[in-house]
Amino acid sequence: MDKKRILCLILAAFMLVGIAVGCGKTSESDKPAETKEEEKKDTTTKDATTGETADSEELEPYTFTHYFNYDWWGLKPWGEDEVSKALKEKFNVHVEFSKPDSDPQAKLNVMISAGDLPDSIMMDRGVDNIKLAELGLLQPLEPFMEKNKNYENNILPSTIEMLKINGKLYGIPNWARKAASGGNDAWIYNLRLYQEAGSPKLETFEDLYNFAMKVKNEIPTTKEGLSTIPVIMDQSTDGWRFARAFYRSYGGVLEGWYTVYNGKYQLAFRDPVFKEASLEINRWWRSGLISETQFTDTPEQILEKIVAGRTALLFYDQSLDETNKFRRILRETYPDDSYEMVSPFPYPPAKGLPTSKIYADHQSTVGWNVTCITTKAENPQRIFDLWTYFLTEEAAILQMYGPQGQYWDSLDSDGLPILKKPESELTTDEINRLGLWFWMIPGQSDNVDRIKFAVNAKLPKEKQNWVINNQANVLTPIMWLTDEFVGIGDVIDPKSEEGINRTLCEDFIKANYPKMIMAETAEEAEKIYESIIDFCDKNGMPAIEEAYDKKYKENVALVGTGLKK
């Protein structure tokens, strides 16, 4: 297949990304006129004991506004696809969605100063969320939880405590969980290049290096005559993805540019092991294993290389095959080729470490962001009832597979939908019409993962989903759950002296770490590495570390630590 065909497939894949993850740039259609709501304080959408939904005929129609505090968020009209239509009918609500066209921070500030907040808002946890709560612009959720137990039934008590601001709960978490599951990044190899290299074992970090070197020295081109690239990662202009991957194989855990070293949360550059891992990246660079355009390529340019079968070894988010289709496009283009996860362990250890000393991905129970109900809302209980329903097992089935009578008609003995065909056989039009995976606002990770793993496992082996299989059978068993890193960055106001210094230091790191990786000699690389520490020390990093470590120790006192290897 020629390059033009590959580029067409890539373009099609990127057009599908928004559909699959709910971030597409779908334009808003005309919205129906707002329905006047008579507030009834004794009316709730759920039964307090059973959590079952009241008949929508018992509820007055209610319209409210919901704002996504992200300029990249894709919007879709409520009630047009089958999922949102079912939700609209179930709760007798109409939701009007909006988002900023650009600069979410500025838009939020304007809304606050003008008193023009939406009824509910999805936003990151952190400084802005805290500011809204402290200004009295958010409604505490405890009163609504008395009438509706969906929140408490699906969120851990310790998570609820961590989400509180000054002792009160304001946020409904998105992708909260009670257990670690799922999984994203892993070392992946190209099947044809691997076989041409003699199918070597890939059990240690040194094995990865040797495989990449063999490709460089002995397999300069693919069968189609395209130049090979021994090692590649997703877009990493600052080198952080390399740092995270290599440090992990040396036994480290990287949080941003920080880690826990000698029992203290501090800049990772102070850890000799991080230095060793960083200088190893430089060795791979000097060995010619990393593409010279790695730090300037766009995600699209990197994807083009990957789907052409040019990349021998990747540290990559394997779940992206659900969105950018990197593996599917390759397999369609070259039926004898594929990408597979390194086995038996997806993070081969360095320097003789056992796999038991390597930390896989970790997750927090609090999830990603939160949805809050503002004081603008006339009937906050109705809003709370809708969004917390999304946390339930019943909602997870609806969000992933649509309402009964469409993609499935009945549940099996395990309570799982019996699909009319595998998800992989759904067309884009079918996915859009049904609204599958779009309405995870919020989603509950345990329910989503448990159900999708179980549904996938019941399919014939040849119909099972590669990503879900990896998550269920390889990545979930080695993941770990911890809340010890939650909210650490929030203790510093970005506009304070420490906040300004933090930006200064981290910008310096992002600009100079790639230079360290691309240094022509080991001595030059070490010199640049040490200059990063020196710059940070002279520009307020010790005070930042002190504040971070204080918060870290408070977290550990509350939830414990997973750093026990």
C-alpha positions as CSV (number, residue, x, y, z in Angstrom):
1,M,0.0,0.0,0.0
2,D,1.5,3.4,-1.0
3,K,2.2,6.3,1.3
4,K,-0.9,8.2,0.1
5,R,-3.1,5.4,1.2
6,I,-1.4,5.3,4.6
7,L,-1.9,9.0,5.0
8,C,-5.6,8.7,4.2
9,L,-6.0,6.1,6.8
10,I,-4.2,8.2,9.4
11,L,-6.5,11.2,8.6
12,A,-9.5,9.0,9.0
13,A,-8.2,7.7,12.3
14,F,-7.8,11.2,13.7
15,M,-11.3,12.1,12.6
16,L,-12.5,9.2,14.7
17,V,-10.6,10.2,17.9
18,G,-13.2,12.6,19.1
19,I,-16.0,10.1,18.4
20,A,-14.3,7.4,20.5
21,V,-13.3,9.5,23.5
22,G,-15.9,12.3,23.5
23,C,-13.5,15.1,22.5
24,G,-14.5,15.6,18.8
25,K,-15.1,19.1,17.5
26,T,-18.7,18.5,16.9
27,S,-20.6,21.8,16.4
28,E,-23.6,22.6,18.5
29,S,-27.0,22.6,16.8
30,D,-29.8,25.0,17.7
31,K,-31.0,24.3,21.2
32,P,-34.7,24.1,22.2
33,A,-36.1,26.9,24.3
34,E,-35.6,26.6,28.0
35,T,-38.3,25.0,30.0
36,K,-39.5,26.8,33.1
37,E,-39.0,24.7,36.2
38,E,-41.1,24.8,39.3
39,E,-38.8,23.8,42.1
40,K,-40.1,21.1,44.4
41,K,-37.8,20.5,47.3
42,D,-39.4,17.2,48.1
43,T,-38.9,15.8,44.6
44,T,-35.8,13.7,43.9
45,T,-34.9,11.5,40.9
46,K,-33.8,8.6,43.0
47,D,-35.3,6.6,45.9
48,A,-33.0,7.1,48.8
49,T,-32.9,3.5,49.7
50,T,-32.9,1.6,46.4
51,G,-31.4,4.3,44.3
52,E,-33.9,3.5,41.6
53,T,-35.1,6.2,39.3
54,A,-38.5,7.7,39.7
55,D,-40.8,7.6,36.7
56,S,-40.0,10.6,34.5
57,E,-43.8,11.4,34.3
58,E,-43.6,12.2,38.1
59,L,-41.0,14.9,37.4
60,E,-41.5,18.3,36.0
61,P,-39.4,19.0,32.9
62,Y,-36.1,20.7,33.9
63,T,-33.5,22.5,31.8
64,F,-30.1,23.3,33.1
65,T,-26.7,24.5,31.7
66,H,-23.5,22.6,31.9
67,Y,-20.0,24.0,31.1
68,F,-16.8,22.1,30.3
69,N,-13.9,24.2,31.4
70,Y,-11.8,23.0,28.4
71,D,-11.4,24.6,25.0
72,W,-10.7,21.3,23.4
73,W,-13.8,19.6,24.6
74,G,-16.2,18.3,21.9
75,L,-19.8,19.3,22.2
76,K,-22.8,17.3,21.1
77,P,-26.6,18.1,21.3
78,W,-28.4,16.4,24.2
79,G,-31.1,14.0,23.3
80,E,-30.2,13.3,19.7
81,D,-28.2,10.1,20.0
82,E,-29.7,7.0,21.7
83,V,-27.7,7.3,25.0
84,S,-28.6,10.9,25.7
85,K,-32.1,10.4,24.5
86,A,-32.6,7.6,27.1
87,L,-31.1,9.8,29.8
88,K,-33.3,12.7,28.8
89,E,-36.4,10.6,29.0
90,K,-35.3,8.8,32.2
91,F,-34.7,12.1,34.2
92,N,-37.0,14.4,32.2
93,V,-34.1,16.9,31.8
94,H,-32.6,18.9,29.0
95,V,-29.0,19.9,29.3
96,E,-27.5,22.9,27.4
97,F,-23.7,22.4,27.0
98,S,-21.0,25.0,26.4
99,K,-17.3,25.5,26.6
100,P,-14.7,28.2,26.1
101,D,-13.6,28.9,22.5
102,S,-10.1,29.6,23.9
103,D,-8.3,30.5,27.1
104,P,-10.4,28.7,29.7
105,Q,-8.8,30.5,32.5
106,A,-9.8,33.9,31.2
107,K,-13.3,32.8,30.3
108,L,-13.8,31.4,33.8
109,N,-12.6,34.6,35.4
110,V,-15.0,36.6,33.3
111,M,-17.9,34.4,34.3
112,I,-17.0,34.7,37.9
113,S,-16.7,38.5,37.8
114,A,-19.9,38.9,35.8
115,G,-21.9,36.5,38.0
116,D,-22.6,34.5,34.9
117,L,-21.8,30.9,36.0
118,P,-23.5,27.9,34.5
119,D,-25.7,25.6,36.6
120,S,-23.0,22.9,36.7
121,I,-19.4,22.8,35.6
122,M,-16.8,20.2,34.8
123,M,-13.2,21.3,35.7
124,D,-9.9,20.2,37.0
125,R,-9.4,19.8,40.7
126,G,-7.0,22.5,41.9
127,V,-6.6,26.2,42.3
128,D,-9.7,27.4,40.3
129,N,-11.9,24.7,41.8
130,I,-10.8,25.7,45.3
131,K,-11.4,29.4,44.5
132,L,-14.9,28.8,43.4
133,A,-15.7,27.0,46.6
134,E,-14.1,29.6,48.8
135,L,-16.0,32.4,47.0
136,G,-19.2,30.5,47.9
137,L,-20.1,29.9,44.3
138,L,-20.5,26.1,44.6
139,Q,-23.1,24.1,46.4
140,P,-22.0,21.5,49.0
141,L,-23.2,18.0,48.0
142,E,-23.9,16.5,51.4
143,P,-27.6,17.6,51.5
144,F,-28.2,15.9,48.1
145,M,-26.5,12.7,49.2
146,E,-29.0,12.3,52.0
147,K,-31.7,11.7,49.3
148,N,-29.6,9.8,46.8
149,K,-27.0,7.2,47.7
150,N,-25.4,6.7,44.3
151,Y,-22.4,8.9,45.2
152,E,-21.7,7.0,48.5
153,N,-22.3,3.6,46.9
154,N,-19.7,4.1,44.2
155,I,-17.0,6.3,45.8
156,L,-14.8,5.3,48.7
157,P,-15.2,7.2,52.0
158,S,-11.4,8.0,51.9
159,T,-11.9,9.4,48.4
160,I,-14.8,11.6,49.6
161,E,-12.5,13.0,52.3
162,M,-9.7,13.8,49.8
163,L,-12.2,15.6,47.5
164,K,-13.4,17.9,50.3
165,I,-12.5,21.6,50.3
166,N,-12.3,23.2,53.7
167,G,-14.4,20.3,55.1
168,K,-17.1,20.3,52.5
169,L,-17.7,18.2,49.4
170,Y,-18.3,20.0,46.2
171,G,-17.2,17.7,43.4
172,I,-18.5,14.6,41.7
173,P,-15.4,12.9,40.5
174,N,-14.8,11.7,36.9
175,W,-13.2,8.3,36.5
176,A,-13.0,7.7,40.3
177,R,-12.3,4.1,41.3
178,K,-12.0,1.7,44.2
179,A,-9.4,-0.6,42.6
180,A,-6.6,-0.2,40.0
181,S,-7.6,-1.4,36.5
182,G,-7.1,-0.5,32.9
183,G,-3.7,0.6,31.7
184,N,-2.0,2.6,29.0
185,D,1.8,2.9,28.5
186,A,3.9,-0.1,27.8
187,W,6.9,-1.2,25.7
188,I,5.7,-2.4,22.3
189,Y,7.6,-4.0,19.4
190,N,7.0,-4.2,15.7
191,L,6.4,-7.9,14.8
192,R,8.1,-8.0,11.4
193,L,11.3,-6.2,12.6
194,Y,11.3,-8.3,15.7
195,Q,11.1,-11.5,13.6
196,E,13.8,-10.2,11.2
197,A,16.0,-9.6,14.2
198,G,15.7,-13.3,15.2
199,S,12.8,-12.9,17.7
200,P,15.2,-12.1,20.6
201,K,14.1,-12.3,24.2
202,L,12.9,-8.9,25.6
203,E,13.0,-9.6,29.3
204,T,15.5,-7.0,30.5
205,F,16.2,-3.3,29.7
206,E,19.5,-4.5,28.2
207,D,17.5,-6.8,25.9
208,L,15.6,-3.8,24.6
209,Y,18.8,-1.9,23.9
210,N,20.3,-4.9,22.1
211,F,17.2,-5.4,20.0
212,A,17.2,-1.8,19.0
213,M,20.9,-1.9,18.2
214,K,20.4,-5.0,16.0
215,V,17.7,-3.2,14.0
216,K,19.9,-0.1,13.6
217,N,22.9,-2.2,12.4
218,E,21.3,-5.0,10.5
219,I,17.8,-3.9,9.4
220,P,18.2,-0.4,8.0
221,T,15.0,-0.5,5.9
222,T,11.6,-2.2,6.0
223,K,10.5,-4.6,3.2
224,E,9.0,-1.6,1.5
225,G,12.3,0.2,1.5
226,L,11.4,2.7,4.2
227,S,14.1,3.6,6.7
228,T,13.7,2.0,10.1
229,I,13.6,3.8,13.5
230,P,14.9,1.7,16.3
231,V,13.1,3.5,19.2
232,I,10.3,6.0,19.2
233,M,7.8,7.5,21.7
234,D,4.7,9.6,21.4
235,Q,5.3,13.4,21.2
236,S,7.8,14.3,23.9
237,T,9.2,17.8,23.2
238,D,10.5,18.0,26.8
239,G,11.8,14.5,27.0
240,W,9.6,13.6,30.0
241,R,8.2,10.5,28.4
242,F,11.7,9.1,28.0
243,A,12.5,10.0,31.6
244,R,9.4,8.3,32.9
245,A,10.0,5.1,30.9
246,F,13.7,4.7,31.7
247,Y,13.4,5.7,35.3
248,R,10.6,3.1,35.8
249,S,12.9,0.3,34.5
250,Y,15.5,1.5,37.1
251,G,12.9,1.1,39.8
252,G,11.8,4.7,40.1
253,V,8.4,6.4,40.1
254,L,8.2,9.8,38.4
255,E,5.4,12.3,39.3
256,G,5.8,15.2,36.9
257,W,9.5,16.1,37.4
258,Y,9.4,14.9,41.1
259,T,9.8,11.7,43.0
260,V,10.1,10.4,46.6
261,Y,13.7,10.0,47.4
262,N,15.1,9.2,50.9
263,G,11.5,9.5,52.2
264,K,11.1,13.0,50.9
265,Y,9.0,14.3,48.0
266,Q,11.5,16.3,45.9
267,L,12.9,17.1,42.5
268,A,13.7,13.8,40.8
269,F,17.1,15.1,39.6
270,R,18.4,14.8,43.2
271,D,18.0,11.0,43.0
272,P,21.2,9.3,41.7
273,V,19.1,6.6,40.1
274,F,17.2,9.2,38.1
275,K,20.5,10.6,36.9
276,E,21.7,7.2,35.9
277,A,18.5,6.6,33.9
278,S,18.7,10.0,32.3
279,L,22.3,9.4,31.2
280,E,21.2,6.1,29.8
281,I,18.7,7.9,27.5
282,N,21.7,10.0,26.3
283,R,23.6,6.7,25.6
284,W,20.7,5.5,23.5
285,W,20.7,8.8,21.6
286,R,24.4,8.7,21.0
287,S,24.0,5.1,19.8
288,G,21.7,6.4,17.1
289,L,18.6,4.6,18.4
290,I,16.3,7.6,18.8
291,S,14.9,9.5,15.8
292,E,16.6,12.8,15.3
293,T,13.1,14.4,14.9
294,Q,11.7,12.8,18.1
295,F,11.6,16.1,19.9
296,T,10.1,18.2,17.1
297,D,7.7,15.7,15.5
298,T,4.0,16.3,16.0
299,P,1.7,13.4,17.1
300,E,0.6,13.1,13.5
301,Q,4.1,12.8,12.2
302,I,5.0,10.2,14.8
303,L,1.8,8.2,14.0
304,E,2.7,8.3,10.3
305,K,6.1,6.6,11.1
306,I,4.4,4.0,13.4
307,V,1.6,2.9,11.0
308,A,4.2,2.5,8.2
309,G,5.9,-0.2,10.2
310,R,9.2,1.7,10.5
311,T,9.4,1.8,14.3
312,A,11.0,-1.3,16.0
313,L,10.5,-0.4,19.6
314,L,7.9,2.0,21.2
315,F,7.1,3.1,24.7
316,Y,3.5,4.1,23.8
317,D,0.0,4.2,25.1
318,Q,-1.4,1.0,23.7
319,S,-5.0,2.1,24.3
320,L,-4.5,4.7,21.5
321,D,-5.3,1.9,19.1
322,E,-8.9,2.6,20.1
323,T,-8.6,6.2,18.8
324,N,-5.7,6.7,16.4
325,K,-5.8,3.1,15.2
326,F,-2.0,2.8,15.1
327,R,-2.1,-1.0,15.2
328,R,-5.2,-1.5,13.2
329,I,-4.0,0.6,10.3
330,L,-0.6,-1.2,10.3
331,R,-2.3,-4.6,10.2
332,E,-4.7,-3.5,7.4
333,T,-1.8,-2.1,5.4
334,Y,0.6,-5.0,6.0
335,P,-1.4,-8.2,7.0
336,D,1.8,-9.9,8.0
337,D,2.8,-7.2,10.5
338,S,1.6,-6.1,13.9
339,Y,2.5,-4.3,17.1
340,E,2.6,-6.4,20.2
341,M,3.4,-5.7,23.9
342,V,6.7,-6.8,25.2
343,S,6.3,-9.9,27.3
344,P,6.4,-11.5,29.8
345,F,6.7,-8.1,31.5
346,P,5.8,-4.8,29.8
347,Y,8.4,-2.8,31.7
348,P,11.7,-4.8,31.4
349,P,13.9,-4.1,34.4
350,A,17.4,-2.7,34.2
351,K,20.7,-3.7,36.0
352,G,19.5,-7.1,37.1
353,L,16.5,-5.8,39.1
354,P,13.7,-8.4,39.4
355,T,10.3,-7.4,38.0
356,S,9.0,-7.3,41.6
357,K,11.0,-4.2,42.1
358,I,9.5,-2.3,39.1
359,Y,6.5,-0.1,39.6
360,A,3.9,-0.3,36.9
361,D,1.3,2.5,36.3
362,H,-0.5,3.7,39.4
363,Q,-3.9,5.3,39.7
364,S,-5.7,7.4,42.2
365,T,-9.1,6.8,43.6
366,V,-10.1,10.4,43.0
367,G,-9.9,10.1,39.2
368,W,-9.3,12.9,36.8
369,N,-11.5,16.0,37.3
370,V,-14.8,16.9,39.0
371,T,-18.3,18.2,38.2
372,C,-19.6,20.8,40.5
373,I,-23.1,22.4,41.0
374,T,-23.0,26.1,41.3
375,T,-25.3,28.4,43.3
376,K,-26.9,29.4,40.1
377,A,-28.7,26.1,39.8
378,E,-32.4,26.4,40.7
379,N,-32.9,22.6,41.4
380,P,-29.5,21.3,42.3
381,Q,-30.9,17.9,43.5
382,R,-32.1,17.1,39.9
383,I,-28.6,17.9,38.6
384,F,-27.0,15.8,41.3
385,D,-29.3,12.9,40.6
386,L,-28.4,12.9,36.9
387,W,-24.6,13.2,37.2
388,T,-24.3,10.7,40.1
389,Y,-26.4,8.2,38.1
390,F,-23.5,8.1,35.7
391,L,-21.4,6.5,38.5
392,T,-23.6,3.4,38.6
393,E,-23.2,0.0,37.0
394,E,-26.5,0.5,35.1
395,A,-25.2,3.7,33.7
396,A,-21.9,2.2,32.6
397,I,-23.8,-0.3,30.5
398,L,-25.8,2.5,28.9
399,Q,-22.7,4.7,28.3
400,M,-20.7,1.9,26.6
401,Y,-23.4,-0.1,24.8
402,G,-26.5,2.1,24.6
403,P,-30.0,1.5,25.8
404,Q,-31.7,-1.9,25.6
405,G,-33.3,-2.7,22.3
406,Q,-30.6,-1.1,20.2
407,Y,-27.1,-2.8,20.2
408,W,-28.4,-5.4,22.7
409,D,-31.7,-6.8,23.8
410,S,-31.1,-8.7,27.0
411,L,-28.7,-9.4,29.8
412,D,-27.0,-12.7,30.4
413,S,-27.0,-14.5,33.8
414,D,-24.1,-12.3,34.9
415,G,-26.0,-9.1,34.2
416,L,-23.9,-8.4,31.1
417,P,-25.5,-7.2,27.8
418,I,-25.5,-9.8,25.0
419,L,-24.2,-7.8,22.1
420,K,-25.6,-8.3,18.6
421,K,-22.0,-8.1,17.2
422,P,-18.5,-7.3,18.6
423,E,-17.7,-3.6,19.1
424,S,-14.9,-3.8,16.5
425,E,-17.6,-4.4,13.9
426,L,-19.6,-1.2,14.7
427,T,-19.4,1.4,12.0
428,T,-18.7,5.1,12.8
429,D,-22.3,5.9,11.9
430,E,-23.6,3.3,14.4
431,I,-21.3,4.6,17.2
432,N,-22.5,8.2,16.5
433,R,-26.1,7.3,16.3
434,L,-26.0,5.3,19.5
435,G,-23.7,7.8,21.3
436,L,-21.4,5.1,22.7
437,W,-18.6,6.2,25.0
438,F,-19.4,9.9,24.4
439,W,-21.3,10.6,27.6
440,M,-18.7,9.6,30.2
441,I,-19.4,12.8,32.1
442,P,-18.6,11.4,34.6
443,G,-17.6,7.8,34.2
444,Q,-16.8,5.3,37.1
445,S,-13.7,3.3,36.4
446,D,-14.5,0.2,38.3
447,N,-17.9,-0.3,36.7
448,V,-16.7,0.5,33.2
449,D,-13.6,-1.7,33.4
450,R,-15.3,-4.7,35.0
451,I,-18.1,-4.7,32.5
452,K,-16.0,-4.1,29.4
453,F,-13.5,-6.8,30.5
454,A,-16.2,-9.3,31.1
455,V,-18.1,-8.6,27.9
456,N,-14.9,-8.8,25.9
457,A,-13.9,-12.1,27.5
458,K,-17.2,-13.7,26.4
459,L,-16.5,-13.0,22.7
460,P,-14.8,-15.6,20.4
461,K,-11.0,-15.1,20.8
462,E,-10.7,-13.8,17.2
463,K,-13.3,-11.1,18.0
464,Q,-11.8,-10.0,21.2
465,N,-10.4,-6.4,21.5
466,W,-6.6,-6.2,21.7
467,V,-6.5,-3.1,24.0
468,I,-9.1,-4.6,26.4
469,N,-7.2,-7.9,26.5
470,N,-4.0,-6.1,27.3
471,Q,-5.6,-4.1,30.1
472,A,-7.5,-7.0,31.6
473,N,-4.8,-9.7,31.5
474,V,-1.4,-7.8,31.5
475,L,-1.7,-4.3,32.9
476,T,-4.4,-4.5,35.5
477,P,-2.7,-7.3,37.5
478,I,0.4,-5.2,38.0
479,M,-1.1,-1.8,38.5
480,W,-1.3,-0.2,42.0
481,L,-3.7,2.2,43.6
482,T,-2.6,5.2,45.7
483,D,-3.8,8.6,46.7
484,E,-0.5,9.7,48.2
485,F,0.3,12.1,45.3
486,V,-3.2,13.7,45.2
487,G,-3.3,17.5,45.4
488,I,0.4,18.1,45.9
489,G,0.7,20.7,43.2
490,D,-2.4,22.6,44.5
491,V,-0.6,23.7,47.7
492,I,1.2,26.4,45.7
493,D,-0.7,29.3,44.2
494,P,0.6,29.8,40.6
495,K,0.7,33.6,41.2
496,S,2.7,33.4,44.4
497,E,6.4,33.7,44.6
498,E,6.8,30.0,44.9
499,G,4.4,29.5,42.0
500,I,6.3,31.9,39.7
501,N,9.6,30.1,40.7
502,R,8.0,26.7,40.0
503,T,7.1,27.8,36.5
504,L,10.6,29.2,36.0
505,C,12.3,26.0,37.1
506,E,10.0,23.7,35.3
507,D,10.3,25.7,32.1
508,F,14.1,25.5,32.4
509,I,13.9,21.7,32.8
510,K,11.6,21.3,29.8
511,A,14.0,23.4,27.7
512,N,17.3,21.7,28.9
513,Y,16.4,18.1,29.5
514,P,16.1,17.4,25.7
515,K,19.5,19.0,25.3
516,M,20.9,16.6,27.9
517,I,19.4,13.7,26.0
518,M,20.9,14.9,22.7
519,A,24.4,15.8,24.1
520,E,27.2,14.5,21.9
521,T,29.2,13.1,24.9
522,A,28.4,11.6,28.2
523,E,30.4,14.3,29.9
524,E,28.4,17.1,28.2
525,A,25.2,15.3,29.2
526,E,26.2,15.1,32.8
527,K,27.2,18.8,32.8
528,I,23.7,19.8,31.5
529,Y,22.1,17.5,34.0
530,E,24.0,19.2,36.9
531,S,23.2,22.6,35.5
532,I,19.5,21.8,35.9
533,I,19.9,21.1,39.6
534,D,22.0,24.3,40.0
535,F,19.4,26.5,38.3
536,C,16.5,25.1,40.3
537,D,18.4,25.5,43.6
538,K,19.1,29.2,42.8
539,N,15.5,29.9,41.8
540,G,13.4,28.7,44.8
541,M,13.1,25.0,44.3
542,P,13.9,24.2,48.0
543,A,10.9,26.1,49.2
544,I,8.7,24.4,46.6
545,E,10.0,21.0,47.7
546,E,9.3,21.8,51.3
547,A,5.7,22.7,50.6
548,Y,5.3,19.6,48.4
549,D,6.8,17.3,50.9
550,K,4.6,18.7,53.7
551,K,1.4,17.9,51.6
552,Y,2.8,14.5,50.6
553,K,3.4,13.5,54.2
554,E,-0.1,14.6,55.1
555,N,-1.5,12.4,52.3
556,V,0.6,9.4,53.5
557,A,-0.7,9.9,57.1
558,L,-4.3,9.8,55.7
559,V,-4.1,7.0,53.0
560,G,-0.7,5.3,53.4
561,T,1.9,4.7,50.7
562,G,2.3,2.3,47.9
563,L,6.0,2.8,47.7
564,K,7.0,-0.4,49.4
565,K,9.2,-2.2,46.9
